[in-house]
Amino acid sequence: MPFIEESDLLELHKDIDKAQIINERLLDQIKFKNKELKRSKIQRNIFAGVTVLFLIASLAITSFTAGLSTSSSKVAETSFSVPLDSLDSFKARIDNLRRENEELSLVKEFYLAKNFLEKETIYSVQIKSFVDNNLTLSSKSLNNTLFVKTNPFYSYSLGNFETLDEAQKFRKQLVNLGFEDAFVASYKEGKRLKIEPAN
């Protein structure tokens, strides 16, 4: 009957913990991007709402002044009235549709970002490796960070870049800041593919 050595079991637990940390980092990055998108959508919706209110006010003022310019002896043959309840229901429906649209947009952005990070090759600049998992370097406020276990080390990388050129430029900036050992590595599905040559 097969059995697992305790050291192998501990390694599996460490790998699982590492994968969970990476997953949480990616989810935090996605949440931050979604908050930025939501904020820009809210600003855009506010601007659209103000514009609509301005147009309605302009139309009301125009129709009011047009009504004053007609002779007082002339009686209006037709009148247009809309119950306030129906206007409120239309406003409520529009607000509800906007909320649903925002929620669907957030879900779509989440899945697009997740699919990109899982399927595409990304480049990141490794700045340090540790024998032990150094969780003091992790922070929810840090975006675009990777913690990858490359036996027997835990690697700490900054940035998620689509192209090698972008990553190389970022590496040069980090070298200028004092991270002289920084290098670019390519990753796919959370695993390092190779160390890219410096240009």
C-alpha positions in Angstrom: 0.0 0.0 0.0 1.5 3.4 -1.0 2.1 6.0 1.6 3.4 9.6 1.6 6.4 10.6 3.6 5.8 13.4 6.2 8.3 15.7 4.4 6.5 15.2 1.1 3.2 16.0 2.8 4.7 19.1 4.3 6.0 20.2 0.9 2.5 19.6 -0.6 1.0 21.8 2.2 3.6 24.5 1.5 2.8 24.3 -2.3 -0.9 24.6 -1.6 -0.4 27.5 0.8 1.8 29.2 -1.9 -0.8 28.7 -4.6 -3.5 30.2 -2.3 -1.3 33.2 -1.6 -0.8 33.7 -5.3 -4.5 33.3 -6.0 -5.3 35.8 -3.3 -2.8 38.3 -4.8 -4.4 37.9 -8.2 -7.8 38.3 -6.8 -6.7 41.5 -4.9 -5.3 42.9 -8.1 -8.5 42.1 -10.0 -10.6 43.7 -7.2 -8.4 46.9 -7.3 -8.8 47.1 -11.1 -12.5 46.5 -10.8 -12.8 49.3 -8.2 -11.0 51.7 -10.6 -13.3 50.7 -13.4 -16.4 51.1 -11.2 -15.2 54.5 -10.2 -14.7 55.6 -13.8 -18.1 54.2 -14.7 -19.8 56.0 -11.8 -18.1 59.3 -12.9 -19.3 58.7 -16.5 -22.8 58.0 -15.3 -22.9 61.1 -13.1 -21.7 63.1 -16.1 -24.5 61.6 -18.2 -27.1 62.2 -15.5 -26.0 65.9 -15.2 -26.2 66.2 -19.0 -29.6 64.7 -19.1 -30.8 67.0 -16.3 -29.4 70.0 -18.1 -31.2 69.0 -21.3 -34.5 68.5 -19.5 -34.1 71.8 -17.7 -33.3 73.5 -21.0 -36.4 71.9 -22.6 -38.6 72.9 -19.7 -37.4 76.5 -19.8 -37.9 76.6 -23.6 -41.4 75.2 -23.3 -42.2 77.6 -20.4 -41.0 80.6 -22.3 -42.8 79.4 -25.5 -46.0 79.1 -23.4 -45.6 82.7 -22.2 -45.2 84.0 -25.7 -48.5 82.7 -26.9 -51.5 85.0 -26.5 -53.3 84.7 -23.2 -56.6 84.6 -25.0 -55.7 81.4 -26.9 -56.7 78.3 -25.0 -54.6 75.2 -25.3 -56.5 72.6 -27.3 -54.5 69.6 -26.0 -52.5 69.0 -22.8 -49.9 66.4 -22.0 -49.7 65.1 -18.5 -47.8 62.2 -17.1 -48.5 60.9 -13.7 -45.6 61.3 -11.3 -45.8 57.7 -10.3 -45.0 56.5 -13.9 -42.0 58.9 -14.0 -40.7 57.5 -10.7 -41.1 54.0 -12.0 -39.2 54.8 -15.1 -36.4 56.4 -13.1 -36.3 53.4 -10.8 -36.1 51.0 -13.8 -33.3 53.0 -15.4 -31.3 53.0 -12.1 -31.9 49.3 -11.7 -30.6 48.6 -15.3 -27.5 50.8 -14.7 -26.7 48.8 -11.5 -27.2 45.5 -13.4 -24.9 46.7 -16.2 -22.2 47.7 -13.7 -22.3 44.3 -12.0 -22.1 42.5 -15.4 -19.2 44.7 -16.4 -17.3 43.9 -13.2 -17.9 40.1 -13.7 -16.7 40.4 -17.3 -13.5 42.3 -16.3 -12.8 39.7 -13.6 -13.0 36.8 -16.0 -11.0 38.6 -18.7 -8.2 39.4 -16.2 -8.2 35.9 -14.8 -8.1 34.3 -18.3 -5.2 36.5 -19.3 -3.1 35.6 -16.3 -3.9 31.9 -16.7 -3.4 31.5 -20.4 -1.0 34.1 -21.6 2.8 34.2 -21.0 3.6 37.2 -18.8 6.9 38.7 -17.8 7.9 39.8 -14.3 11.0 41.2 -12.8 12.4 39.1 -10.0 14.1 41.1 -7.3 14.7 38.6 -4.5 14.6 34.9 -3.5 14.3 33.5 0.0 14.8 30.1 1.4 11.8 30.6 3.7 8.4 32.0 2.6 8.8 35.7 3.7 5.2 36.9 4.1 6.3 40.2 5.6 7.0 41.4 2.0 3.3 40.8 1.0 0.7 43.5 1.3 -2.8 43.8 0.0 -1.9 47.3 -1.2 0.9 46.0 -3.5 -0.4 45.3 -7.0 1.2 43.2 -9.7 3.4 41.1 -7.5 4.2 37.4 -7.9 5.3 35.0 -5.2 6.5 31.8 -6.9 8.1 28.8 -5.4 11.1 27.5 -7.3 12.5 24.7 -5.2 14.0 25.3 -2.7 13.4 29.1 -3.0 10.5 31.5 -2.8 10.8 34.1 -5.5 9.5 37.6 -5.2 8.7 39.4 -8.5 7.2 42.8 -9.4 5.1 43.6 -12.4 2.9 41.7 -14.8 3.9 42.7 -18.3 2.5 41.4 -21.7 5.8 42.0 -23.5 9.4 41.3 -22.7 10.4 44.9 -23.8 8.1 46.4 -21.1 9.6 44.1 -18.5 13.1 44.9 -19.5 12.4 48.7 -19.2 11.0 48.1 -15.7 14.0 46.0 -14.8 16.4 48.9 -15.8 14.4 51.3 -13.5 14.7 48.8 -10.6 18.5 48.4 -11.2 18.8 52.2 -11.1 17.0 52.1 -7.7 19.5 49.7 -6.3 18.1 46.2 -7.2 21.2 45.3 -9.1 20.5 41.5 -9.1 17.0 42.0 -10.7 16.2 40.0 -13.8 13.3 39.3 -16.0 11.6 35.9 -16.0 8.6 34.6 -18.1 5.7 32.9 -16.4 2.7 30.9 -17.6 -0.1 29.5 -15.4 1.8 30.6 -12.3 5.0 28.7 -13.2 8.3 30.2 -14.3 9.2 29.2 -17.9 12.7 30.7 -18.2 14.9 33.5 -17.2 15.1 36.0 -20.0 18.5 37.5 -21.1 19.2 41.1 -20.1 19.4 43.5 -23.0 
